[in-house]
Amino acid sequence: MRTCPKCKKRISPLYFGTACRSCGADLMYYHFEERLAEDARKAAAQEEKGRRLLNKLPLHRKNSGLKNNNNTDII
């Protein structure tokens, strides 16, 4: 059973509406900003973790020692 985040009443698992029947709270967008901010924090942490992993590889470092003098991309 699910519960409404606003009034804490039980909601049937077979109820597929977006609003609570007792208080009218929008179930999909209740606390949307807080969930969005938490998701942004998690994404930033994952990006930092990936960046640290890529910086360990010699070809992805900013100063890897490879210089390109004729302005062509190194493949």
N, C-alpha and C positions, 0 to 999 in steps of 0.2 A: 504494500500500500504506500502511496505517496502522500505527502502532507503539503498543505499550502504554506509557503514561507511567511505569509503575512498573518493569517488567523490560526494557523496550526491545525486546521481541520483535515480529516482524512479525505483523500481523493481516490476514487476507484482507479485501478490500473487500466480499466477499459474506457475511461473518460479521456478522450483525445482533444478536448477543447483547450483553448489557450487562456481562458479566464476561470478563476475560481467561482464556483456556483454560489458560495455563501458570502464572500466579501467582494468579489469582482476584481481581485488583483490579477494582473497579467502574469501568468506563470512563466512565459518564455523570457520576458524582459525584466523580471523582478531582480534587483541587484545587478543589472547588466553592466554598469560602469565598474563596479568592484571586480566582477569576473573578467572584464576586459583588461583592467589594470593588472590583475594577477597573471593573465595570459601573456601580457607584454613583458612582465618581469621574467616569466619562465622562458620566453623566446630570447630575451637578452642574455640570460644565463646560458642557454644552449648555443647561441651564437658565439659567446666568449669561449665556451668549451671547444667549439669547432675551430675557432681562430687559433687557440693555443695548440691544438693538434696540428693544424696546417703549418704553424710557425716552426714546428719541429722538423718538417721536411725541408731539405736544402733548396729546392726549386721554388718554394712558395715564400721564402723569406724576402723581405724588402731589400736587404743588402746581401744578396747571395753570391756576389762576386762576378756574376755574368754581366758583361757590358756589351751593349749593342750599339756599334758606332755608325752603321749605315741606315738607321731608322727602319729596319725590317723586323717583323716579329719572329721570335725564336719559337720554333715548333717542337 
